[in-house]
Amino acid sequence: MKWDEFFVTGDPLIYGAMVSIVLVSLAILVGLTYFKKWGYLWREWLTTVDHKKIGVMYILAALIMLFRGGVDAVMMRAQTSMPDMKFLDGQHYNEIFTTHGVIMILFMAMPFIFGLMNVIIPLQIGARDVAFPRLNAISFWLFFAGAMLFNISFVIGGSPDAGWSAYFPLAGIEFSPHVGNNYYSLALQISGIGTLMTGLNFIVTIMKMRAPGMTLMKMPMFTWSVLITSVIIIFAFPVLTVALLLMMFDRQFGTQFFTMQNGGMDMLWANLFWVWGHPEVYIVVLPAFGIFSEIISTFAKKNLYGYKSMVISMLVISGLSFLVWAHHFYTMGQGAMVNGFFSITTMAIAVPTGVKIFNWLFTLHKGRIEFTTPMLYSLAFIPIFTIGGVTGVMLAMASADYQYHNTMFLVAHFHYVLIPGTVFAVIAGFHYWFPKVFGFRLNERRGKTAFWFIIISFNVTFFPLFFLGLQGMTRRMYTYSEETGFGPLNMLSMVGAIGLTIGFILLVYNIYWSTRYEPRDTTGDPWDGRSLEWSMPSPVPVYNFAVVPEITKRDEFWFAKQEGKSLSDKKIEKIHMPSNSGKPFILGIAFFFLGFFVVFSWWTPAIVAGIAVLLTMAAMSFDRDDGYYIPVEEVVQSEKRLRGERV
């Protein structure tokens, strides 16, 4: 292989990205060396098994991926903003819309959700960590290895270019002979294994580590949503892993699973992908429903209306999510009977979703509503998500879908579902739980300014796409003539994309400003919260609870405050905690190099990396570390210090 085949060359945008990567990497290395932070980085972060720090790393990675995916989105909008635009060529545009979809769903939305899960779930159920802390660390480092492997493709080898759904035969070796789709299959396999581990870990954590007295029907709604999501992960992700493995065999070993000859079946890939792909939508949306439920209940100063119906509706959604996948390809020839069945199941899933909308509205009814930044995102979610839901019912009608399919109408629909249904939720949750992790709130005035930029700009960006779709503009169209009449609405969409960019810049600036100037919280409960995470000091100590509370009712902490009762009046005892380990980090590095070498079919170094993976796993299997104890005196002093008392 020649150097110009190994590195992507010939595009000024790629050269600029290469220079940026080198400069940022050098700045990080120089900064760590100058401030002598290598030891701190290793001890406190790279080797940590603390669920809170792992959650923070997930969120940090998600914010970086939000920047990368956002840049891709702005480049797409710029290319289509005017007729006959020459900003990107067709190949580069194909690569950008492919990486945008994969990054935003798998490497931004999911890790942001997982970050909030990691930080909050043990705190909400009264646990000191997740059930398997080291497995949790492995999950993160496998996700991160997959994300980094996928992201280096645009400078080394070339990005995947067959769309985020990678349909065959386009994704096969005949039509995509370069290594871009090898990155797709390997990176998603590695990160998917980490995701599957996370699902297992949180099922065990929630089922086995709840505080005494906390039955399933006394759990916070966010915890319920994560439990149901984890079950979906267990059933959905093995399908994706198998499909990606078969894809790798087709591309790199000459098998014929998804080819159009020799007994292969290209539609097999479409079915396997969407058997995973539609439950994946609910993997990122159901936890968002839980986040909105927590926030709306807190800032309406009311119990969540219809708690049992909320739980039942999420269970129904999780079941139906596996029965709707064929609505993604009504037009691909499976016949009226099959289309009719999936049309009915798709419209049926709108019913439990509608139940939840009314639950939130009735919770708001006659509430003493406090319009904080997280509450504003939650309130904006309801009407905007409803637009996405209504257009989803339109798309669910198989006969009408022949008009909508693969047009910008579809693009507008899923952005009206996923951005309010996931992005608004993680931003709201980020604002809501930020003081619990860092000990201070994000500035409200700056947060609300960013909110209005994001909300208004979102609608300016995506609402015109409904009309463009109805006018006949197809998705993935990288250029068009002036005669089509698509130009004005595309330019309006570009203006909205610029506004969205400004909104997210303001959000990041708010983090910087608040870190420097916002007063520190000494109460541990800055929002007057309802669930257990607000009963402990902020930031939360490594052991979480000095005393594990007894639970007698739902929203135990809220009622304890009303009754003037303490949840931590039992005797403090020494606390057992898991020890840090560098092996998950080393395993992630080994998986990264294994994936990288397999991408280029360099089998000798791949075998070496595979042996490194097996040796690291074996070393972890024989690790006899039993953790450590925090003595009572240290716990007492820590509690007094964090609560602002004299030690």
N, C-alpha and C positions, 0 to 999 in steps of 0.2 A: 504494500500500500504506500502511495506517495503522500508527502506532507500535505499537498493541496487537496487530497482526498480525505485525510484524517481531520484536518481543520477546515471549517467552513470558510470559504474565501470569496471575494468578488463583490461583497455587499457592504457599503459604508456603514449601514446600521449595525451589522454584525461586528465590524471592526471596532466601532464605538463601544459595543457591549463588551468585547474582549478587553479593551483598555479599561473600562469601568470595573470589570471583575478583578483585574490585576491590581488596580489602584486601591479598591476597597479591601482586598485581601492583604495588601501590604500595610494599609493603615491599621487594620485589626492586629496584625502581627507586631507592628511597631508599638502600638498602644499597649498591648499586653506585656511586651518586653519592658517598655519604658516605665510603666506603673507597677511592674513586678507582680502581675496578676495571674501568671501561669499556674502557680500552686493553688490559688483561690479558685480558678476556673476548674481545675481538676477535682479538687476536694468537694466543692459546693455544687457543681453543676454537671460536669461530665460523668461523674460516678454516683450521682444522687439516686436514691430510690424513694425519696419523699414525694408523695403524690402531688403536693402543691407546686414544688419546683418543676416536676415533669409537666404539670399543667401549664405553667408559665412558659416552658420551652415550646410546647405545642402551639400556644397562642402567638409567641414570637415568630415561630416558623410560618404560621398562618398569615401573619401580617406581612412578612416578606413575600409570601406567595400571592397575597392580595395585590401588592405592588407589581409583581411580575405579570400576573393575569390582567391587572388593570392597564398596564402599558400595552399589552396585546390588544385589549379592547379598544383603546384610544386609536391605535394604529389601524384597526379594522374600520372604525368610524371615519378616520381621516381618508382612507382609501376610497370609501364609498360616498364621501361627502359631496362630490361633484362628478358629473359625467366624464368619462374617458380619463379618469385620474391616473397618474403614472407614479404615485408614491411607492406602491409595492407592485411587483410582478405577480403573475398568477401562482407560481410555485411558493413564493414567500407568503402570500396570502393564505394558501392552503395550510402551510405549516403553522401560521399564527392562529387561525381559527381552531385548529386541532389542539394546539398546546393551551389555548385559552380555556377551552371546555374542560380538558383534563385537569389543569391546574386549579381552576376555580371550584370544581366539584370535589376532586379527590385530595388536593394538596392545599386548599384554603378552607372550604366549608367544613370538611370532616375534621381536620386537626383543630380548628377553632372550637367546634362542638366538643371534641375529645378533651381539649384543654380545659374548658369549663366543667366538663364531667369530672376530670381528674381533681380539679381544685375543690369542687363543691360537694360531690356525692358523699365522700366519707364524712364531711362536716355535717351534712343534712341528716345522716342516719346514726350519728354518734359513734363513728369508728375512728381509730387512730391512724389507719392507712387502708389501702386496698387489700384484698385477700392475698394477692401474690405480688409484693412490691418489686421484686427483681424481674418478674415477667412483665410488669408494667414498664420498667425501664427498657427491656428488650423491645416491647411494642413500639415505644417512641423511637428508638434508634433504627429499627427496621423501617418505620415510616420515613424517617429523615434520610436514610440511605436511599430509599426508593425515590424520594422527592429530588434529592441532589443528582441522582443518576439521570432522572428524566430531564432535569433542567440544564445539564451540561450538553445535551444533545444539540442545542442550537448553535454551539460553537465547535463541538467535536463530533463529526460524522453527519450531522444534519438532523433536524427535528422530524418527528412523524408527521404525515401529511394526508392521512386518509380520514380525517374527522375524528372527533372524540369517541365516536362509536366504532371506528375502524372496520367498516363493512368490507367483507370479501365480495368479489375478488380484488377490489381496489387495494386492500391492505396486504395482498399476497405478494410473493416474490416476483411474479410476472409483471405486475403493474407498479410495484414499489420496490425496485431492486436494491435501493440504498438501505442503510442500517437504521433509518429513523424509526420504522415500526418494530425493529428489534428492541430499541429503547422502550417503546410502549409496552411490549409484552413482558420484558424483564423488570422494569421499574414498578409496574403495577402489581406484578407477582410478589415482589419483595415487600412493598408497602402493604399489600393486601394480607400477607401473613401476619404482619404487626396488627392490622385492624382486627383480624379474627381473634388474636390473643386478647385484645382489649375487650371484645365482646364477652369472651369466656370469663375474664377477670371480673368484669362488673356484674355479671350474673351472680357469680359466687359471692362477691362483696355484698351486694344488696340482699341476697337471700340468707346469708349466714352471719353477717356482721352488724346487723341493726342493734340499736340500743335496747336494753331490757324494756319490754312493754310495747315496743313499736311494731305493731302488726302491719300487714301489708296495707290495710285500709287506713292506717294512720301515717303513711309515708307522705312526704311532700309530693306535689304533682311533677316537679322536675325529676325526682327520683323514679317515679312511676314511668315517665317517658323514657328515661335512660334504660330502665329494665326491659321495657318492650323493644326499644331500639336494639339492645344487645342481643335479644332473641332473634330479631330480623337478621342481624349481622351473621349469627351462627348458621342460619339457613341460606343466606344469599351469597356470602363471599366465597364459600367453596365452589359454587357454580362459576364465578368469575375466574377463580384460580385455575380450574380445570380448562376453561375456554382459552385462557392465556397460554397455558401449557401446550394445548393442541395447536394454537397459533404459532408458538415457537417451533414446534416440531414441523409444521408445514413450511415455515420460512427457512429453517436452518438445517433440517434433516430430510427434506424432500417427501414428507408424508402428504396425504391427499384428503385430509378431513374436510377442508372448506373450499376445495377447488371445484371447478365446474366440469371436470371430467374424471375418469378412473374411479367412479363411485363416490366422489366427494359431493358435498352439498353446501353451497354458500349460505343458504338460508339457515343452516344449523347454527352458524355463528350469530346471526341476527337473533335467533330464538334464545340461545344461551346468554348472549349479552344482555338482552332485555329482561330475561328471567331474573338476572341480578340487577339490571339497570333501574327498573321501576321501584322495587323495594329500596334501592339506594336513595331515591328521592325522599322516601319516608325516614331513612336513616338520618338524613340531615334536617328533615322538617319536624319529626315528632319531638326531638329534644327542644327544638325551637318553640313548639307549642308549650312544653313544660316551662321554659324560660318566661314566656309571656304570661303564663298562669301565675307564676310566682310574683312577677312585677305588678300585674294588674291587681291582684289580691292585696299586695302590700300598700300600693298607693291609692287604692280605693278604700282602704281601711275596713275591709270586709272579708269574711270567709269566702273562699272560692265557691261560686254558685254551682250546684249540681256535680259535686265531687265524684260520686259513683258513676254518673252518666259520662263524665269526662274520661274516667278509666275505661269504661266499657267501649266508648267510641274509639279510643286509641287501640284497644284490642281488636275491634272490628276492622279498623284501618289496616292494622298489621297483617291480618289474615287476607283481606281483599287485595293487599298490595302484591301478592303472589299470583293473582288471578286476572291481571289486566295487561300483561306485557305485550300482547299482540296488537294493542291499539297503536303501537309505534310503527306498524307496517300494514295498515288496512289495505294499502294500494298494491301490495306485493303478491296478490293472487291466491290467498288461502280460502276464498269462497264466502258466500253470503252467510252460511250457517255459523262458521267460525267468527266472522266479523260481527254478526249479531250477538253472539254470546259475550264477546269481549266488550262490545258497546254497552251492554246491560251492566256488566260488572264495573265498568269504568264510571258509568253514571251513578251506580249504587255507592261507590266510595265517596261521592260528594255528600251523601246523607250524614254519616258520622262526622265528617268535617264541618258540615253546617251546624250540627249539634254543638260543637265546640265554639263556633262563632257566637251562638246564642248564650252559651255559658258565660263567655267573657262579657257580653253586653249586659246580661242580668247581674253579673258581679259589679259592673259599673253603675247600674241603676240605683239611685239614691245613695251612692257612696260619697264620701268626703274626699274627692279626687284631688291629688297633689300632682301638679304638672311638672315633674322632674324630667330630666333628659331621657332616662330609660323608659319612663311612662309615655313620653311623646312618641318614641319609636314603636312602642306597643300599640298605642292608639292609631298611629298611621298604618300599621300593619293590617288592621281589620278591613278597612275599605279597599286598600290596594290589593291585598290577597284575595278579596272577594272578586275583584275584576279578573284576576288570574283563574279563579275557580270557575266563574261563569264561562269564560272563553274555553276552559278545559272541557266543560260539558258540551260546548259547540263542537270541539274537536272529537269528542267521544262518539258523535253520530257518524257512523262509518260512511254513509252515503255522502254527507256534507264534507267529510274529511278529504275526499278526492279533490275538492276545491282548495282546502287549506294546506294540505300536506306539502311539506318542504318549501313553504313560503315564509316570508318574514312575519306573517301572522303567527305562525308556530313559535318563531324566535321571541316575539313579543310575549306570547302566552307563558313560556317557561321562565322568562325573566320576571314576569309579574307574579309567578309562584315562588321562584327560588330566592329572589332578592328580598322581598318583604318577608318571605317565610323562613329564610335562613340568615341572610346578611343583616337585616334589621334586628333579628333576634340576637345574634352574637354581639352586635354593637351594643344593644340594650343590656345584655347580660354582662358585657365587658364593663360598662359604666356602673351597673348595679353592684357587681361583686368586686370591683377594683379596690375599694377601701378595705375589704376583708383580707386581701392579699398584701397590699402595700401600705395600709395604714392611713390613707388620705383619699378623699374623693377627687374625681376629675372636676375641673371648674364648670359650674353649671351654665354660666353665660356663654362661654366659648363652646361648650357642648351643644347648646341649643342653636347657636349660629351654624355650626357644622350640620346639625340636624336639618335645618331649613334648606340649606344648600343641597344636601343629599336628597331630601324628599322631593323638592320641586324639580331638581335636575333629573332625577330618576324618571319622572313622568314625561318630561320634555324629551328624554332620550328614547324611551321605549314605546310611548303611546303612538307616535307616528308610524311605528313599524306595523301596527295592526292595519292601517290604511294602505301602506305599501304592499303588504301581503295580499290584501283584497284586490289591489290593482295588478297583481301578477308578478311582483318582484320575488324571486326565489332566494332562499338562503344560500350562503356560500358563493353568491355572485360577486366576483371581485371587480367588475367594471360594467358599465351600461352606457348606452348612447343617450344623447340629450332628448331624442324623440320619444323615449319611454315616458318622460315626465316624472321620473323618480327623484330628480335632483333636489327640489325645494324641501321635501320632507326629510331626505337624507341629510341635508345641511342643518335643518332644525335639530335632528338627532345628534349631529356632531356638536352643536352648541350645548345640548344637554350633557353630552359626555365630558365637555370641558368643565361644566358646572359640577358634575360628580367628582371630577379630579380635584377641584378646589375644595369640595366638601371633605374628601378624605385627607387632603393635606391639612385642613383645619383640625380634623380629628387627631392626627399625629402631633400637630403643634400643641394641642391641648394637653396631651400626655407630657410633653416637655415642660410647658408652662406650669402645669399643676405640680409636677415633681419639684420644681424650684420654689413655688410661691404659695401653694394651697396649704392651709393650716392642717395639722395632723389630727387625726381622730383619736380620742382617748376613751371613747365610750364602748367601742366594739360594735355599736348598733346605730350607725348614722342615719339609717332610713326608717327607724322604728319597725324593724322586720318581724316576721312571724315564725320562721323556722330556726332550727338549732344552730346554724352557722353564725347567727347574730348573737348567740349567748356567750361567745368567747371573745377574748381581746383581739384587737387588730394591730399589726399583722398577726396571724395565727401562729402560735409556737409549734415547734416540730412535732410535739406529741398530741396536738389538737386539743384534747380534753384533759384537764387535770383530773377530773372525776367524770366518768361516763354517766350521763343523766338517766333517770328513770322516766319513761314515757307513759302517760295515762290517757292522753287525748291527742287528736290532730292539732297542729299549731301549738304545741306544748309551750314553747317559749313565749308566744303572744299572751296566752292565758296566765302564765306564771308572772309576767309583768303586771297584768291587771290585778292579780291577787297579791302582789308584793312577795312572791315566793321565789326562793333561790333554787336553781337547778344543780348547784355544785356545793351543797352543804354537807356532803359525805366526807369521810376521812380520806385524805390524799395518801396514796401508796406509791411505791416505786413503779416506774412505767417501763415496760419492755418495748424496744424499738428495733427495726431491722437495720443491719449495717449497710453502708454504702458498698458499691462494687463497680470496678472498672470493666468487668467482663462484658456487660451488655453493650457498652460503647465499642469495645474491641470487636464484638460480634457484628455490630452494625458496619464497621469499616470493612471487615472481611466479606460481608454480603455485598457491599458496594463494589468492591473490586471483582468479586465473582460475577456480578451482573455486568460490569463494564467489559470484562474479558469475553464473556459469552456473547455480548452484543456484536463484537467484531469477529466472533468464531476463532478466537485465539485460545486453543484448547489446552495447551500446556500450562500457561499461567492460570487459566480458569481452574484446572485440576488442583494447582497449588493453593489457590484461594478457597476452593471447596474443602480441601484438607484443613485449612486454617479455620473454616467455619465449624467443621466436625470436631476439631481439637478444642476449640473454645467452648462448644456445647458440652463436650465430655468434661472439661475442667469445671464448668458450672455444675454438672451433675454430681461431681465428687466433692464439691465445696461444702465443708462442714460448719461454716460460720453460723452461730446461733443468735446473732444480734447482740444487743447490749441493754443495760438498764440505766435509766435516768433516776438518780437518787431523789428522795422526798424533798430534801433541803433545796436542791436545784430547781425542782418544780415549783415550790413555794416562792422562792425568790423571783423566778421567771414570771409567775402570775402577778406578783405585786408590781414588778417593774412594768409589765405590759399594760396593767390596768391603772398606771399612773400613781401607785401608792409608794410610800417610802419603804425601801428595802431595809 
